[in-house]
Amino acid sequence: MRETETIWMNGEFIPWKDATIHVGAHGLHYGTGVFEGIRCYETPQGPAVFRLKEHLDRLASSAKLLHMELPYGVEEIRTAMHELIGRNGLAECYVRPFAFYGYGELGVHTGDNPVEVVIMSWPWGNYLGDENAGSGIRAKISSWQRVGANTIPHVAKATGIYLNSMLAVHEAQRAGYDEAILLTADGFVADGSGENVFVVKDGRIWTPSLSTSILPGITRDTVIQIAQDLGYVVEEGNVIRSDLYLADEVFMTGTAAEVTPVRSVDDHEVGVGPVTLELQKAYLDTVRGRSERWGHWLDHVNVDEPATREA
Ligand code: PPE
């Protein structure tokens, strides 16, 4: 990862290398944390964070699902993030706010351990590879099932849940594929290891519904709204693996992956098609402020305050 100058940690801006924690931290032992992945894009009006409000609301919901009380309000985290982006001076970056149970006692109960809150920002290209954003990735259905609704609340973006994704993406890449697609215990398509999944067939677009063990992706919601605005009908429902094999197009969405075409699933070629490319372009136009229609999704960062910058 490319280091930047500053990290915001528990209310203070500190140098990147000083943002360390004790090895006894609860979150390190048990994955008791929540996080967000957000992007800041360069727009004609300067850097802007895309759908920051929705990301911070999801962070708060994730914390609630873990009975975690965030010591900072959503507005305080937003202000800190703006200042961090300004200080690090990047026109485009990925932003990762996270909160975890820190050092105190061990044992799975989180007890009175403090909740630590950190925000990092750094440059990050397309999650699935910048070159794949055009040519598409090769996906494999995982032998690992996506965590069930009664295993871990899958609507929480919680750190421990990502062991599920880690196992799936390792398996897929060891077998020579780029990414995994996880099914639910009932055999319905859920998520990629870090993305939501969409299918295009005969001009219709559909995607697993929110109750199918998916993370309620903000990019998913964005793409649904953009697609509807472009005149497509988008359905949310159950998707089975054969739907992927027989699809005209399959694509994945995520803050990190943006809109990435899938060119094959389990070696069934689906090709990179026009609907995916149209939505990908519309998405990138939206996040980079080239579409007035969705301007309200951009939270502009004021980087003109020299007081917030350090030499
Ligand atoms: N499903 C999963 C499992 C997931 O991790 C993500 C985000 C999504 C769907 C899409 O959600 P959204 O970003 O709100 O559209 N994955 C993050 C990357 C995970 C990682 O750190 O690695 C991301 O895209 O930021």
Residues whose N, C-alpha, C, O or C-beta is under 5 A from the ligand:
A	BS01	PPE	G37 D191 G192 S193 G194 E195 N196 L215 P216 G217 I218 T219 R220 T253 G254 T255 A256 A257
